[in-house]
Amino acid sequence: MDTTQLQHFTAVAEELNFTRAAKNLNVPRMTVSLSVKNLEAELGHALFDRSTDVTRLTKAGAALLADIHYEAEKNAPPPPPPGGKAKASKGKGRTPAVKGAPRVGKKRQSR
């Protein structure tokens, strides 16, 4: 089981559309379709119901998606602790120079 296969499966399962999932992943649709078919062959179960015009998850596909989400939550890094270093407000400071505007505090040079 390859991580790209799982990424492709997850994208299609969340979009329920192979074309949109491929577009979001920036890969050709055929690559996503073959990746999902290879994953189905490896697992021995159909993950999507392709008999209708609408793509639907099968029970095996829904279980795999739930397992992937559970593993992602379990392996996610813990949130940072609340609080942190206080930073002083620095105010506005000097305004940025505008091209063509005379400099503040500078007199025009006479000829």
Order of alpha helices (4+ residues) and beta strands (2+ residues): alpha-alpha-alpha-beta-beta-alpha
